[in-house]
């Protein structure tokens, strides 16, 4: 397993054991667990991701820490937009939709102001970092 995979697994375990709280560099950050269906494999994958609440929606940012390519979870959501989100101790289904450029720019600016690392990620890549909106599925 990769270092990122090991780190993700530690964060996921801590998140679930503590009702959504984690320590270290993510302490106090708005964090969710996203379980998406693999675009190629069809298998479920869980990823810890910082989010921004936008009304009834949750915005997640496909930064991949400024890498030149989008993260796997982004490709998974484009191929399979129904996913599961864990926020705190709550778990629910969502439908994912890639934000329009206007929404993306607005939300990314807010996220960058609250978390300056996001502004730095933009300077590290030539791609436009996508923002994905997660909307709770009615029960």
C-alpha positions in Angstrom: 0.0 0.0 0.0 1.2 3.5 -0.8 2.1 6.1 1.9 -1.0 8.0 0.9 -3.1 4.8 1.3 -1.6 4.2 4.7 -2.3 7.8 5.7 -5.8 7.7 4.4 -6.5 4.5 6.3 -5.2 6.0 9.6 -7.4 9.1 9.1 -10.5 7.0 8.2 -10.0 4.8 11.3 -9.6 7.8 13.6 -12.6 9.6 12.0 -14.9 6.6 12.5 -13.6 5.8 16.0 -14.2 9.4 17.2 -17.4 10.4 15.5 -15.8 12.5 12.8 -12.9 14.1 14.7 -9.3 13.7 13.7 -6.0 15.1 15.0 -2.7 16.1 13.5 -2.7 18.4 10.5 -6.4 18.0 9.9 -7.5 18.8 13.5 -10.5 21.1 13.4 -10.8 21.0 9.6 -14.2 20.3 8.0 -13.6 16.7 6.9 -15.8 14.1 5.4 -15.4 10.6 4.2 -16.4 10.0 0.6 -17.1 6.4 -0.5 -17.3 6.3 -4.3 -17.6 3.5 -6.8 -14.5 2.9 -8.9 -14.8 4.1 -12.5 -12.7 1.1 -13.7 -13.0 -1.5 -10.9 -16.6 -1.0 -9.7 -15.2 -1.4 -6.1 -16.0 1.0 -3.3 -13.2 3.4 -2.3 -13.3 5.6 0.8 -11.3 8.9 0.9 -11.0 11.6 3.6 -11.6 15.0 2.0 -11.9 18.5 3.3 -15.2 20.1 2.4 -17.1 23.4 2.3 -20.8 23.6 3.2 -22.7 25.5 0.5 -26.3 25.7 1.7 -27.7 22.1 1.4 -24.7 21.0 -0.6 -21.2 20.0 0.3 -18.4 21.1 -2.0 -15.3 19.0 -2.4 -12.2 20.1 -4.2 -10.2 17.8 -6.6 -6.9 19.3 -5.7 -4.7 16.2 -5.4 -2.3 18.6 -3.6 -1.7 20.5 -6.8 -0.8 17.4 -8.9 -1.1 17.7 -12.7 -4.0 15.1 -12.7 -7.3 14.8 -11.0 -7.7 12.4 -8.1 -9.2 9.0 -8.6 -12.3 9.9 -6.5 -13.1 12.7 -9.0 -13.1 10.2 -11.9 -15.2 7.8 -9.8 -17.8 10.5 -9.2 -18.0 11.5 -12.8 -18.5 7.9 -13.8 -20.8 7.0 -10.9 -22.3 10.1 -9.3 -24.1 8.3 -6.5 -21.9 8.0 -3.4 -22.0 7.8 0.4 -20.7 10.6 2.7 -19.9 10.4 6.3 -19.9 13.7 8.2 -19.4 13.5 11.9 -21.2 10.4 13.0 -23.8 10.7 10.2 -23.7 8.7 7.0 -25.9 9.4 4.0 -26.2 9.0 0.2 -25.4 11.9 -2.1 -25.5 12.6 -5.8 -22.4 14.3 -7.2 -22.3 17.0 -9.8 -19.3 18.9 -11.1 -19.7 22.6 -10.4 -20.1 25.1 -13.3 -17.1 27.3 -13.9 -18.9 30.2 -12.1 -19.8 28.1 -9.1 -16.4 26.5 -9.0 -14.6 29.9 -9.0 -16.9 31.2 -6.2 -16.5 28.2 -4.0 -12.8 27.8 -4.6 -12.2 31.4 -3.6 -14.1 30.9 -0.3 -12.2 27.7 0.4 -8.8 29.3 -0.4 -9.6 32.2 1.9 -10.5 29.8 4.8 -7.7 27.3 4.0 -4.7 29.1 2.2 -3.2 25.7 1.2 -5.9 25.5 -1.5 -4.7 28.7 -3.1 -1.2 27.2 -3.2 -2.5 24.1 -4.9 -3.7 26.2 -7.8 -0.3 27.7 -8.3 1.2 24.2 -8.5 -0.7 23.0 -11.5 -1.9 24.2 -14.9 -5.2 22.4 -14.7 -8.4 24.1 -13.4 -9.0 22.2 -10.2 -12.6 20.9 -10.3 -15.1 21.4 -7.5 -17.8 18.7 -7.0 -21.1 19.4 -5.4 -22.6 16.7 -3.2 -26.3 16.8 -2.6 -28.0 14.6 -0.1 -30.4 12.1 -1.6 -33.9 12.2 -0.1 -34.7 9.1 2.0 
